[in-house]
Amino acid sequence: MVLEGVDLRREPLSRLRELLEERVLPKFKGPVKYSSELEADLPDLIASLKQLGLEGLVAKRGDSRYELGLRRGAWRKMRVNRAPDFVIGGYTVGRNQFDAVIFGYYQGKQLIYAARTRNGLARMEEIHTSTPVG
């Protein structure tokens, strides 16, 4: 993380947010969304998330610093309105191309079909597939 030649990795998150707001965001004209800091008690945040039907939130301590490759608990992810978990159940092939990925979910021990998607898939020659796991 460098801004105008200055290494910012030792700066706390609160300072990084200031720099982002003051010096980086004003230069963007495109669709960049910035989430301002939420200052509220956790029970109030959870109640708001539930009321809005949002899945959850991600939080980081304001005094924490960027630590490349380290996980020290500065980040917290909390799922409140838990959406269903989906798994990739397979794929289809059409005319020498990777056609679609098939998604499903478990109901007990049974895998139930949910949907398939074709968006953004590469040609079969570009995809390395391996033997299905068990």
Long-range contacts (C-beta under 8 A, 24 or more apart in sequence): 1-66, 8-66, 9-65, 9-66, 9-68, 10-65, 10-66, 11-65, 11-66, 12-62, 12-63, 12-64, 12-65, 13-60, 13-61, 13-62, 13-63, 13-64, 13-65, 14-62, 14-63, 16-66, 37-62, 46-78, 46-80, 49-80, 49-81, 50-80, 50-81, 53-81, 54-80, 54-81, 55-79, 55-80, 55-81, 55-82, 55-83, 56-80, 56-81, 86-114, 87-111, 89-113, 92-116, 93-124, 96-123, 96-124, 96-125, 97-121, 97-123, 97-124, 98-122, 98-123, 98-124, 98-127
